[in-house]
Amino acid sequence: DAKTTQPNSMESNEEEPVHLPCNHSTISGTDYIHWYRQLPSQGPEYVIHGLTSNVNNRMASLAIAEDRKSSTLILHRATLRDAAVYYCILRDRGGADGLTFGKGTHLIIQP
Amino acid sequence: NAGVMQNPRHLVRRRGQEARLRCSPMKGHSHVYWYRQLPEEGLKFMVYLQKENIIDESGMPKERFSAEFPKEGPSILRIQQVVRGDSAAYFCASSPVGTGGASVYGYTFGSGTRLTVV
């Protein structure tokens, strides 16, 4: 799977929007962009995924650049419960093994 | 609709003992994946199983580790003769379709088993 680059950590204030960036300059045409998050002492939790178009769900929005070399996970109104490590992962549609987790972005939410 | 169930949540073993970690996938999911997370590190893929078959074990250590997913019952990750370096959180994930389809549908993870070897 292609590699992604994320900032080690980000800080935001409660009830403000958060934009988490991810660079994936070597993405291929069949790679899906997945986001997972891991709260303290929990297993990873699926957040959102997309291929080319921007996506919205009840948890977040995913904005994908036109050239697909980067994407941004958007939390519209962060709460303290959103404090977690956020992982941006590329998965080829025909991928034959498990997810490859990097170090992710540690999101800190200030009250 | 229960999620992925892992037990025990915490497991303490002395060096040289065996550890058995269990994972029951979500209802309707027949694909199971095991991951290990060492302290202060990211998750590493270990093994991918379907019912009665190991599909990909490229992330499994060559010795002491084995996994199974029988026709009936949970998936089991077994670690023989544990050593201190096996202390980690072990997570199980499941999906309704194979890895290709899981690129589209995503995975559901359990809360993990935290193994401590003393």
gemmi code that builds the backbone of each chain (N, CA, C; Angstrom):
import gemmi

chains = {
    "A": [
        ("ASP", (0.838, -1.201, 0.000), (0.000, 0.000, 0.000), (0.870, 1.246, 0.000)),
        ("ALA", (0.393, 2.300, -0.681), (1.146, 3.547, -0.774), (1.255, 4.180, 0.602)),
        ("LYS", (2.286, 5.023, 0.759), (2.559, 5.599, 2.068), (1.836, 6.928, 2.232)),
        ("THR", (1.513, 7.272, 3.464), (0.890, 8.554, 3.781), (1.754, 9.303, 4.761)),
        ("THR", (1.624, 10.633, 4.769), (2.358, 11.495, 5.680), (1.373, 12.373, 6.418)),
        ("GLN", (1.465, 12.354, 7.762), (0.578, 13.152, 8.600), (1.408, 13.896, 9.644)),
        ("PRO", (0.921, 15.052, 10.113), (1.622, 15.716, 11.230), (1.538, 14.845, 12.471)),
        ("ASN", (2.576, 14.925, 13.309), (2.595, 14.096, 14.517), (1.472, 14.461, 15.472)),
        ("SER", (1.209, 15.757, 15.593), (0.165, 16.170, 16.527), (-0.463, 17.476, 16.079)),
        ("MET", (-1.682, 17.687, 16.538), (-2.397, 18.938, 16.295), (-3.220, 19.253, 17.524)),
        ("GLU", (-3.455, 20.536, 17.709), (-4.218, 20.971, 18.861), (-5.356, 21.860, 18.386)),
        ("SER", (-6.512, 21.720, 19.013), (-7.653, 22.539, 18.643), (-8.471, 22.813, 19.891)),
        ("ASN", (-9.360, 23.783, 19.767), (-10.255, 24.108, 20.867), (-11.596, 23.424, 20.678)),
        ("GLU", (-12.201, 23.139, 21.810), (-13.513, 22.497, 21.792), (-14.511, 23.363, 21.026)),
        ("GLU", (-15.394, 22.706, 20.303), (-16.479, 23.321, 19.540), (-16.002, 24.105, 18.330)),
        ("GLU", (-14.743, 23.962, 17.978), (-14.232, 24.573, 16.750), (-13.984, 23.488, 15.701)),
        ("PRO", (-13.975, 23.857, 14.414), (-13.682, 22.854, 13.389), (-12.210, 22.460, 13.418)),
        ("VAL", (-11.945, 21.220, 13.018), (-10.587, 20.701, 12.958), (-10.346, 20.143, 11.557)),
        ("HIS", (-9.206, 20.510, 10.987), (-8.832, 20.007, 9.667), (-7.546, 19.200, 9.812)),
        ("LEU", (-7.634, 17.919, 9.600), (-6.485, 17.027, 9.735), (-5.967, 16.678, 8.342)),
        ("PRO", (-4.741, 17.093, 8.013), (-4.231, 16.856, 6.655), (-3.534, 15.518, 6.510)),
        ("CYS", (-3.506, 15.039, 5.283), (-2.788, 13.805, 4.956), (-2.246, 13.934, 3.538)),
        ("ASN", (-0.960, 13.689, 3.378), (-0.346, 13.695, 2.050), (-0.124, 12.274, 1.577)),
        ("HIS", (-0.464, 12.027, 0.333), (-0.268, 10.691, -0.253), (0.084, 10.879, -1.718)),
        ("SER", (1.278, 11.394, -1.952), (1.668, 11.796, -3.303), (1.841, 10.616, -4.255)),
        ("THR", (2.030, 9.408, -3.720), (2.237, 8.240, -4.585), (0.977, 7.391, -4.717)),
        ("ILE", (-0.170, 7.976, -4.425), (-1.438, 7.248, -4.488), (-1.681, 6.746, -5.909)),
        ("SER", (-2.244, 5.533, -6.016), (-2.575, 4.997, -7.331), (-4.068, 5.177, -7.597)),
        ("GLY", (-4.455, 4.954, -8.834), (-5.842, 5.180, -9.212), (-6.851, 4.289, -8.504)),
        ("THR", (-6.406, 3.145, -7.984), (-7.331, 2.216, -7.327), (-7.223, 2.253, -5.804)),
        ("ASP", (-6.461, 3.193, -5.269), (-6.334, 3.314, -3.806), (-7.504, 4.086, -3.221)),
        ("TYR", (-8.161, 3.478, -2.234), (-9.145, 4.191, -1.436), (-8.416, 4.895, -0.278)),
        ("ILE", (-8.932, 6.034, 0.133), (-8.392, 6.784, 1.268), (-9.295, 6.505, 2.470)),
        ("HIS", (-8.720, 5.873, 3.486), (-9.470, 5.525, 4.692), (-8.954, 6.346, 5.855)),
        ("TRP", (-9.852, 6.701, 6.771), (-9.470, 7.313, 8.034), (-10.026, 6.482, 9.180)),
        ("TYR", (-9.150, 6.188, 10.125), (-9.537, 5.536, 11.369), (-9.045, 6.412, 12.512)),
        ("ARG", (-9.654, 6.245, 13.674), (-9.139, 6.923, 14.847), (-9.083, 5.936, 15.998)),
        ("GLN", (-8.180, 6.214, 16.923), (-8.020, 5.344, 18.080), (-8.060, 6.197, 19.339)),
        ("LEU", (-9.118, 6.018, 20.094), (-9.228, 6.705, 21.382), (-8.351, 5.983, 22.397)),
        ("PRO", (-7.973, 6.663, 23.473), (-7.108, 6.028, 24.472), (-7.686, 4.713, 24.985)),
        ("SER", (-6.867, 3.681, 24.992), (-7.229, 2.348, 25.504), (-8.364, 1.695, 24.723)),
        ("GLN", (-8.544, 2.086, 23.477), (-9.591, 1.487, 22.637), (-8.977, 0.949, 21.348)),
        ("GLY", (-9.751, 0.135, 20.652), (-9.342, -0.293, 19.325), (-9.627, 0.798, 18.316)),
        ("PRO", (-9.004, 0.712, 17.131), (-9.290, 1.700, 16.096), (-10.763, 1.692, 15.716)),
        ("GLU", (-11.226, 2.853, 15.307), (-12.627, 3.032, 14.925), (-12.669, 3.621, 13.525)),
        ("TYR", (-13.428, 3.012, 12.652), (-13.578, 3.527, 11.297), (-14.236, 4.901, 11.341)),
        ("VAL", (-13.699, 5.855, 10.565), (-14.280, 7.194, 10.524), (-14.958, 7.440, 9.182)),
        ("ILE", (-14.190, 7.310, 8.115), (-14.721, 7.647, 6.794), (-13.774, 7.132, 5.737)),
        ("HIS", (-14.239, 6.987, 4.509), (-13.337, 6.656, 3.427), (-13.883, 7.228, 2.127)),
        ("GLY", (-13.007, 7.364, 1.132), (-13.420, 7.867, -0.162), (-12.434, 7.493, -1.247)),
        ("LEU", (-12.840, 7.724, -2.476), (-11.981, 7.395, -3.614), (-11.588, 8.660, -4.370)),
        ("THR", (-12.567, 9.388, -4.866), (-12.280, 10.608, -5.623), (-13.106, 11.792, -5.142)),
        ("SER", (-14.371, 11.547, -4.867), (-15.256, 12.658, -4.481), (-15.221, 12.891, -2.981)),
        ("ASN", (-15.531, 14.114, -2.591), (-15.654, 14.421, -1.160), (-16.798, 13.608, -0.558)),
        ("VAL", (-16.641, 13.259, 0.704), (-17.597, 12.385, 1.383), (-18.013, 13.015, 2.701)),
        ("ASN", (-19.248, 12.813, 3.071), (-19.745, 13.267, 4.365), (-20.444, 12.119, 5.067)),
        ("ASN", (-20.251, 12.009, 6.378), (-21.080, 11.118, 7.176), (-21.317, 11.778, 8.527)),
        ("ARG", (-21.942, 11.044, 9.441), (-22.339, 11.673, 10.699), (-21.136, 12.029, 11.566)),
        ("MET", (-19.985, 11.407, 11.297), (-18.819, 11.663, 12.129), (-17.967, 12.807, 11.583)),
        ("ALA", (-17.802, 12.843, 10.257), (-16.824, 13.766, 9.686), (-17.072, 13.962, 8.197)),
        ("SER", (-16.227, 14.817, 7.616), (-16.201, 14.988, 6.160), (-14.798, 14.699, 5.673)),
        ("LEU", (-14.714, 14.210, 4.451), (-13.427, 13.936, 3.828), (-13.344, 14.757, 2.550)),
        ("ALA", (-12.352, 15.643, 2.517), (-12.118, 16.457, 1.336), (-10.898, 15.904, 0.615)),
        ("ILE", (-11.071, 15.538, -0.650), (-9.990, 14.927, -1.427), (-9.561, 15.911, -2.509)),
        ("ALA", (-8.267, 16.180, -2.577), (-7.741, 17.100, -3.586), (-8.024, 16.573, -4.983)),
        ("GLU", (-8.098, 17.482, -5.929), (-8.435, 17.094, -7.305), (-7.421, 16.101, -7.872)),
        ("ASP", (-6.145, 16.279, -7.541), (-5.121, 15.347, -8.035), (-4.970, 14.130, -7.122)),
        ("ARG", (-5.734, 14.071, -6.056), (-5.764, 12.966, -5.089), (-4.455, 12.780, -4.335)),
        ("LYS", (-3.551, 13.716, -4.425), (-2.275, 13.546, -3.724), (-2.351, 13.994, -2.272)),
        ("SER", (-3.478, 14.510, -1.871), (-3.665, 14.867, -0.463), (-5.151, 14.817, -0.141)),
        ("SER", (-5.437, 14.741, 1.157), (-6.826, 14.763, 1.615), (-6.862, 15.404, 2.989)),
        ("THR", (-8.057, 15.805, 3.408), (-8.238, 16.440, 4.704), (-9.463, 15.868, 5.378)),
        ("LEU", (-9.268, 15.414, 6.593), (-10.397, 14.974, 7.411), (-10.900, 16.179, 8.183)),
        ("ILE", (-12.182, 16.433, 8.117), (-12.764, 17.608, 8.761), (-13.742, 17.169, 9.842)),
        ("LEU", (-13.440, 17.594, 11.071), (-14.387, 17.441, 12.175), (-15.041, 18.803, 12.336)),
        ("HIS", (-16.322, 18.861, 12.130), (-16.971, 20.170, 12.004), (-17.047, 20.932, 13.323)),
        ("ARG", (-17.171, 20.183, 14.415), (-17.291, 20.833, 15.720), (-16.691, 19.878, 16.748)),
        ("ALA", (-15.410, 20.062, 17.031), (-14.696, 19.099, 17.868), (-15.221, 19.123, 19.295)),
        ("THR", (-15.280, 17.936, 19.892), (-15.592, 17.810, 21.305), (-14.415, 17.130, 21.998)),
        ("LEU", (-14.446, 17.124, 23.324), (-13.351, 16.484, 24.060), (-13.254, 15.009, 23.710)),
        ("ARG", (-14.377, 14.397, 23.335), (-14.381, 12.977, 22.992), (-13.726, 12.691, 21.647)),
        ("ASP", (-13.404, 13.733, 20.897), (-12.701, 13.539, 19.624), (-11.190, 13.460, 19.789)),
        ("ALA", (-10.712, 13.657, 21.012), (-9.275, 13.543, 21.259), (-8.841, 12.093, 21.025)),
        ("ALA", (-7.957, 11.902, 20.064), (-7.579, 10.546, 19.661), (-6.398, 10.643, 18.702)),
        ("VAL", (-5.889, 9.472, 18.313), (-4.902, 9.425, 17.232), (-5.657, 9.104, 15.947)),
        ("TYR", (-5.465, 9.917, 14.925), (-6.176, 9.770, 13.655), (-5.217, 9.230, 12.597)),
        ("TYR", (-5.627, 8.155, 11.957), (-4.786, 7.487, 10.969), (-5.375, 7.646, 9.570)),
        ("CYS", (-4.557, 8.061, 8.651), (-4.920, 8.142, 7.241), (-4.254, 6.957, 6.547)),
        ("ILE", (-5.030, 6.130, 5.884), (-4.516, 4.865, 5.335), (-5.006, 4.702, 3.905)),
        ("LEU", (-4.112, 4.296, 3.028), (-4.505, 3.987, 1.655), (-4.695, 2.481, 1.519)),
        ("ARG", (-5.770, 2.095, 0.860), (-6.028, 0.686, 0.634), (-6.378, 0.461, -0.826)),
        ("ASP", (-5.568, -0.372, -1.479), (-5.891, -0.732, -2.851), (-7.136, -1.615, -2.859)),
        ("ARG", (-7.986, -1.428, -3.833), (-9.214, -2.208, -3.897), (-8.924, -3.705, -3.898)),
        ("GLY", (-7.801, -4.073, -4.489), (-7.469, -5.496, -4.530), (-6.447, -5.894, -3.498)),
        ("GLY", (-6.299, -5.094, -2.448), (-5.295, -5.355, -1.433), (-5.447, -6.721, -0.805)),
        ("ALA", (-4.338, -7.406, -0.589), (-4.384, -8.792, -0.118), (-3.951, -8.953, 1.325)),
        ("ASP", (-3.600, -7.901, 2.008), (-3.208, -8.060, 3.392), (-3.895, -6.991, 4.236)),
        ("GLY", (-3.467, -6.889, 5.488), (-4.159, -6.000, 6.409), (-3.825, -4.536, 6.198)),
        ("LEU", (-4.500, -3.704, 6.970), (-4.244, -2.263, 6.939), (-2.830, -1.971, 7.428)),
        ("THR", (-2.198, -0.968, 6.837), (-0.881, -0.517, 7.283), (-1.061, 0.799, 8.030)),
        ("PHE", (-0.912, 0.739, 9.344), (-1.063, 1.927, 10.176), (0.285, 2.616, 10.319)),
        ("GLY", (0.308, 3.938, 10.090), (1.495, 4.726, 10.388), (1.405, 5.214, 11.818)),
        ("LYS", (2.059, 6.331, 12.092), (2.028, 6.873, 13.455), (0.809, 7.765, 13.695)),
        ("GLY", (0.168, 8.224, 12.617), (-1.039, 9.023, 12.764), (-0.795, 10.401, 13.341)),
        ("THR", (-1.887, 11.138, 13.521), (-1.866, 12.468, 14.134), (-2.557, 12.402, 15.481)),
        ("HIS", (-1.836, 12.808, 16.504), (-2.412, 12.866, 17.836), (-3.162, 14.182, 17.973)),
        ("LEU", (-4.485, 14.120, 18.023), (-5.309, 15.318, 18.116), (-5.611, 15.627, 19.576)),
        ("ILE", (-5.228, 16.829, 19.991), (-5.474, 17.286, 21.360), (-6.569, 18.339, 21.311)),
        ("ILE", (-7.580, 18.178, 22.130), (-8.683, 19.132, 22.183), (-8.629, 19.871, 23.518)),
        ("GLN", (-8.558, 21.174, 23.424), (-8.520, 22.005, 24.633), (-9.938, 22.467, 24.986)),
        ("PRO", (-10.316, 22.364, 26.251), (-11.663, 22.809, 26.645), (-11.806, 24.323, 26.570)),
    ],
    "B": [
        ("ASN", (-27.031, -5.352, 18.253), (-26.070, -5.929, 17.305), (-24.670, -5.747, 17.872)),
        ("ALA", (-24.181, -6.797, 18.535), (-22.892, -6.695, 19.210), (-21.792, -6.462, 18.194)),
        ("GLY", (-20.772, -5.720, 18.616), (-19.620, -5.481, 17.769), (-18.660, -6.640, 17.860)),
        ("VAL", (-17.395, -6.376, 17.535), (-16.360, -7.400, 17.642), (-16.026, -7.580, 19.127)),
        ("MET", (-16.144, -8.806, 19.592), (-15.926, -9.080, 21.012), (-14.594, -9.776, 21.205)),
        ("GLN", (-13.772, -9.193, 22.073), (-12.494, -9.813, 22.385), (-12.449, -10.115, 23.885)),
        ("ASN", (-11.909, -11.259, 24.207), (-11.690, -11.557, 25.622), (-10.478, -12.445, 25.789)),
        ("PRO", (-9.830, -12.312, 26.939), (-10.142, -11.350, 27.996), (-9.672, -9.936, 27.617)),
        ("ARG", (-10.106, -8.926, 28.344), (-9.632, -7.564, 28.100), (-8.194, -7.405, 28.577)),
        ("HIS", (-7.887, -8.062, 29.689), (-6.540, -8.017, 30.245), (-6.108, -9.434, 30.570)),
        ("LEU", (-4.856, -9.744, 30.259), (-4.332, -11.080, 30.492), (-2.907, -10.955, 31.001)),
        ("VAL", (-2.644, -11.585, 32.138), (-1.292, -11.578, 32.698), (-0.758, -12.996, 32.655)),
        ("ARG", (0.430, -13.155, 32.102), (1.061, -14.461, 32.012), (2.499, -14.349, 32.482)),
        ("ARG", (2.976, -15.428, 33.090), (4.399, -15.509, 33.450), (5.174, -15.976, 32.224)),
        ("ARG", (6.436, -15.601, 32.169), (7.295, -16.040, 31.076), (7.262, -17.557, 30.945)),
        ("GLY", (7.100, -18.030, 29.727), (7.058, -19.461, 29.465), (5.664, -20.046, 29.401)),
        ("GLN", (4.666, -19.317, 29.882), (3.290, -19.813, 29.823), (2.697, -19.566, 28.433)),
        ("GLU", (1.503, -20.090, 28.245), (0.786, -19.890, 26.975), (-0.292, -18.839, 27.165)),
        ("ALA", (-0.502, -18.044, 26.114), (-1.578, -17.052, 26.118), (-2.557, -17.383, 24.985)),
        ("ARG", (-3.840, -17.375, 25.311), (-4.880, -17.598, 24.299), (-5.802, -16.390, 24.283)),
        ("LEU", (-5.890, -15.764, 23.126), (-6.717, -14.582, 22.970), (-7.862, -14.936, 22.019)),
        ("ARG", (-9.064, -14.536, 22.406), (-10.242, -14.918, 21.625), (-10.909, -13.716, 20.974)),
        ("CYS", (-11.462, -13.945, 19.815), (-12.131, -12.883, 19.064), (-13.379, -13.430, 18.394)),
        ("SER", (-14.519, -12.848, 18.708), (-15.765, -13.194, 18.029), (-16.113, -12.049, 17.090)),
        ("PRO", (-16.150, -12.298, 15.791), (-16.421, -11.198, 14.847), (-17.870, -10.734, 14.947)),
        ("MET", (-18.136, -9.627, 14.304), (-19.513, -9.136, 14.235), (-20.383, -10.165, 13.530)),
        ("LYS", (-21.645, -10.179, 13.873), (-22.576, -11.100, 13.239), (-22.586, -10.849, 11.736)),
        ("GLY", (-22.441, -11.923, 10.990), (-22.445, -11.799, 9.542), (-21.077, -11.565, 8.933)),
        ("HIS", (-20.061, -11.357, 9.774), (-18.700, -11.163, 9.276), (-17.953, -12.489, 9.322)),
        ("SER", (-17.348, -12.863, 8.210), (-16.623, -14.131, 8.181), (-15.133, -13.938, 7.921)),
        ("HIS", (-14.672, -12.686, 7.995), (-13.253, -12.391, 7.768), (-12.699, -11.727, 9.016)),
        ("VAL", (-11.603, -12.280, 9.519), (-11.020, -11.818, 10.771), (-9.550, -11.461, 10.561)),
        ("TYR", (-9.124, -10.377, 11.215), (-7.743, -9.895, 11.127), (-7.231, -9.656, 12.537)),
        ("TRP", (-5.992, -10.012, 12.784), (-5.364, -9.747, 14.076), (-4.233, -8.731, 13.885)),
        ("TYR", (-4.157, -7.798, 14.852), (-3.116, -6.779, 14.857), (-2.475, -6.744, 16.241)),
        ("ARG", (-1.219, -6.300, 16.280), (-0.522, -6.129, 17.552), (-0.056, -4.678, 17.657)),
        ("GLN", (-0.204, -4.121, 18.836), (0.273, -2.763, 19.079), (1.204, -2.789, 20.289)),
        ("LEU", (2.488, -2.629, 20.018), (3.465, -2.541, 21.096), (3.355, -1.179, 21.743)),
        ("PRO", (3.788, -1.038, 22.999), (3.687, 0.252, 23.684), (4.307, 1.380, 22.869)),
        ("GLU", (3.584, 2.461, 22.746), (4.046, 3.680, 22.062), (4.308, 3.463, 20.571)),
        ("GLU", (3.718, 2.425, 19.989), (3.896, 2.186, 18.558), (2.543, 2.055, 17.873)),
        ("GLY", (2.578, 2.037, 16.535), (1.366, 1.861, 15.760), (0.964, 0.396, 15.671)),
        ("LEU", (-0.208, 0.158, 15.117), (-0.686, -1.208, 14.963), (0.023, -1.893, 13.801)),
        ("LYS", (0.365, -3.165, 14.019), (1.004, -3.956, 12.974), (0.124, -5.153, 12.644)),
        ("PHE", (-0.128, -5.343, 11.357), (-0.914, -6.482, 10.901), (-0.192, -7.780, 11.217)),
        ("MET", (-0.948, -8.781, 11.667), (-0.360, -10.083, 11.953), (-0.886, -11.150, 10.989)),
        ("VAL", (-2.223, -11.335, 10.962), (-2.773, -12.463, 10.215), (-4.199, -12.163, 9.804)),
        ("TYR", (-4.586, -12.747, 8.654), (-5.934, -12.610, 8.111), (-6.505, -14.009, 7.923)),
        ("LEU", (-7.695, -14.252, 8.486), (-8.292, -15.577, 8.417), (-9.745, -15.483, 7.937)),
        ("GLN", (-10.150, -16.531, 7.240), (-11.556, -16.795, 7.005), (-11.879, -18.080, 7.755)),
        ("LYS", (-13.117, -18.456, 7.768), (-13.506, -19.676, 8.473), (-12.648, -20.857, 7.979)),
        ("GLU", (-11.951, -21.468, 8.911), (-11.141, -22.674, 8.685), (-9.965, -22.450, 7.734)),
        ("ASN", (-9.649, -21.208, 7.402), (-8.536, -20.954, 6.483), (-7.702, -19.771, 6.948)),
        ("ILE", (-6.397, -19.913, 6.837), (-5.488, -18.786, 7.014), (-5.190, -18.234, 5.622)),
        ("ILE", (-5.557, -16.965, 5.401), (-5.395, -16.378, 4.072), (-4.035, -15.693, 3.944)),
        ("ASP", (-3.626, -14.978, 4.981), (-2.372, -14.234, 4.923), (-1.797, -14.168, 6.335)),
        ("GLU", (-0.648, -14.774, 6.537), (-0.005, -14.720, 7.851), (1.365, -14.057, 7.743)),
        ("SER", (1.494, -13.143, 6.810), (2.788, -12.520, 6.551), (3.298, -11.687, 7.719)),
        ("GLY", (2.415, -11.273, 8.625), (2.842, -10.463, 9.761), (3.046, -11.253, 11.045)),
        ("MET", (2.879, -12.542, 10.969), (3.015, -13.372, 12.177), (4.487, -13.700, 12.425)),
        ("PRO", (4.950, -13.594, 13.672), (6.281, -14.101, 13.986), (6.364, -15.581, 13.623)),
        ("LYS", (7.542, -16.003, 13.202), (7.695, -17.363, 12.666), (7.542, -18.430, 13.728)),
        ("GLU", (7.843, -18.099, 14.970), (7.788, -19.106, 16.030), (6.835, -18.661, 17.136)),
        ("ARG", (6.261, -19.602, 17.798), (5.464, -19.454, 19.024), (4.070, -18.880, 18.784)),
        ("PHE", (3.807, -18.257, 17.664), (2.513, -17.638, 17.391), (1.729, -18.487, 16.390)),
        ("SER", (0.432, -18.657, 16.671), (-0.443, -19.336, 15.716), (-1.834, -18.755, 15.843)),
        ("ALA", (-2.626, -18.921, 14.794), (-3.989, -18.407, 14.804), (-4.893, -19.391, 14.101)),
        ("GLU", (-6.148, -19.413, 14.529), (-7.138, -20.261, 13.893), (-8.493, -19.583, 13.949)),
        ("PHE", (-9.353, -19.987, 13.038), (-10.727, -19.489, 13.001), (-11.581, -20.690, 12.606)),
        ("PRO", (-12.009, -21.471, 13.603), (-12.715, -22.715, 13.311), (-14.108, -22.460, 12.749)),
        ("LYS", (-14.694, -23.535, 12.234), (-16.036, -23.444, 11.665), (-17.033, -22.939, 12.702)),
        ("GLU", (-16.879, -23.406, 13.921), (-17.737, -22.948, 15.010), (-16.871, -22.281, 16.069)),
        ("GLY", (-17.337, -21.211, 16.631), (-16.623, -20.566, 17.722), (-15.749, -19.414, 17.279)),
        ("PRO", (-15.082, -18.798, 18.256), (-14.305, -17.591, 17.957), (-12.982, -17.906, 17.283)),
        ("SER", (-12.348, -16.861, 16.783), (-10.976, -16.970, 16.312), (-10.067, -16.933, 17.543)),
        ("ILE", (-8.997, -17.691, 17.492), (-8.052, -17.778, 18.607), (-6.661, -17.388, 18.114)),
        ("LEU", (-6.029, -16.480, 18.851), (-4.609, -16.188, 18.648), (-3.866, -16.813, 19.827)),
        ("ARG", (-2.946, -17.698, 19.515), (-2.253, -18.449, 20.550), (-0.780, -18.082, 20.544)),
        ("ILE", (-0.265, -17.772, 21.735), (1.161, -17.457, 21.869), (1.742, -18.449, 22.868)),
        ("GLN", (2.646, -19.265, 22.401), (3.273, -20.252, 23.283), (4.537, -19.682, 23.898)),
        ("GLN", (4.856, -20.154, 25.106), (6.105, -19.786, 25.786), (6.346, -18.277, 25.724)),
        ("VAL", (5.409, -17.518, 26.261), (5.472, -16.067, 26.143), (6.753, -15.511, 26.757)),
        ("VAL", (7.206, -14.401, 26.168), (8.360, -13.653, 26.674), (7.917, -12.219, 26.918)),
        ("ARG", (8.744, -11.457, 27.636), (8.364, -10.092, 28.002), (8.059, -9.244, 26.764)),
        ("GLY", (8.779, -9.497, 25.681), (8.566, -8.724, 24.455), (7.205, -8.953, 23.802)),
        ("ASP", (6.467, -9.968, 24.273), (5.120, -10.204, 23.733), (4.091, -9.298, 24.402)),
        ("SER", (4.486, -8.582, 25.459), (3.562, -7.674, 26.130), (3.122, -6.588, 25.147)),
        ("ALA", (1.830, -6.516, 24.926), (1.294, -5.590, 23.919), (-0.223, -5.642, 23.990)),
        ("ALA", (-0.844, -4.771, 23.199), (-2.300, -4.849, 22.998), (-2.541, -5.576, 21.686)),
        ("TYR", (-3.410, -6.557, 21.718), (-3.719, -7.344, 20.524), (-5.166, -7.038, 20.131)),
        ("PHE", (-5.328, -6.564, 18.901), (-6.641, -6.182, 18.415), (-7.088, -7.120, 17.303)),
        ("CYS", (-8.366, -7.362, 17.300), (-9.000, -8.161, 16.271), (-9.953, -7.260, 15.500)),
        ("ALA", (-10.031, -7.454, 14.196), (-10.973, -6.721, 13.368), (-11.730, -7.710, 12.500)),
        ("SER", (-12.932, -7.352, 12.095), (-13.674, -8.206, 11.184), (-14.298, -7.375, 10.075)),
        ("SER", (-14.603, -8.056, 8.983), (-15.287, -7.395, 7.862), (-16.208, -8.396, 7.207)),
        ("PRO", (-17.224, -7.909, 6.509), (-18.186, -8.825, 5.891), (-17.694, -9.439, 4.598)),
        ("VAL", (-16.667, -8.834, 4.020), (-16.147, -9.347, 2.755), (-14.641, -9.375, 2.852)),
        ("GLY", (-13.996, -9.920, 1.819), (-12.551, -10.038, 1.836), (-11.866, -8.698, 1.741)),
        ("THR", (-10.540, -8.738, 1.789), (-9.779, -7.496, 1.912), (-10.044, -6.543, 0.769)),
        ("GLY", (-10.265, -7.057, -0.412), (-10.560, -6.157, -1.520), (-11.838, -5.385, -1.238)),
        ("GLY", (-12.859, -6.110, -0.840), (-14.117, -5.462, -0.512), (-14.008, -4.597, 0.731)),
        ("ALA", (-13.141, -5.021, 1.644), (-12.975, -4.233, 2.862), (-12.361, -2.881, 2.548)),
        ("SER", (-11.705, -2.757, 1.415), (-11.237, -1.433, 1.018), (-12.421, -0.509, 0.836)),
        ("VAL", (-13.551, -1.075, 0.516), (-14.745, -0.282, 0.290), (-15.574, -0.168, 1.560)),
        ("TYR", (-15.684, -1.266, 2.306), (-16.582, -1.280, 3.458), (-15.914, -0.964, 4.786)),
        ("GLY", (-14.622, -1.092, 4.899), (-13.959, -0.806, 6.161), (-13.985, -1.982, 7.116)),
        ("TYR", (-13.265, -1.861, 8.186), (-13.134, -2.893, 9.198), (-13.755, -2.414, 10.502)),
        ("THR", (-14.237, -3.368, 11.309), (-14.702, -3.084, 12.659), (-13.746, -3.744, 13.639)),
        ("PHE", (-13.205, -2.959, 14.540), (-12.224, -3.460, 15.503), (-12.866, -3.735, 16.851)),
        ("GLY", (-12.284, -4.697, 17.573), (-12.645, -4.920, 18.957), (-11.853, -3.996, 19.869)),
        ("SER", (-12.117, -4.108, 21.168), (-11.459, -3.240, 22.149), (-10.086, -3.740, 22.562)),
        ("GLY", (-9.745, -4.950, 22.110), (-8.394, -5.432, 22.323), (-8.217, -6.257, 23.586)),
        ("THR", (-7.143, -7.027, 23.592), (-6.675, -7.747, 24.780), (-5.294, -7.217, 25.105)),
        ("ARG", (-5.143, -6.759, 26.345), (-3.840, -6.262, 26.763), (-3.103, -7.360, 27.504)),
        ("LEU", (-2.053, -7.854, 26.879), (-1.260, -8.941, 27.427), (-0.056, -8.367, 28.158)),
        ("THR", (0.106, -8.791, 29.383), (1.279, -8.407, 30.168), (2.012, -9.679, 30.561)),
        ("VAL", (3.271, -9.746, 30.221), (4.094, -10.898, 30.573), (5.027, -10.475, 31.708)),
        ("VAL", (4.940, -11.215, 32.807), (5.753, -10.850, 33.991), (6.833, -11.901, 34.250)),
    ],
}
model = gemmi.Model(1)
for chain_id, residues in chains.items():
    chain = gemmi.Chain(chain_id)
    for i, (resn, *xyz) in enumerate(residues, 1):
        res = gemmi.Residue()
        res.name, res.seqid = resn, gemmi.SeqId(i, " ")
        for name, pos in zip(("N", "CA", "C"), xyz):
            atom = gemmi.Atom()
            atom.name, atom.element = name, gemmi.Element(name[0])
            atom.pos, atom.b_iso = gemmi.Position(*pos), 0.0
            res.add_atom(atom)
        chain.add_residue(res)
    model.add_chain(chain)
structure = gemmi.Structure()
structure.add_model(model)
structure.setup_entities()
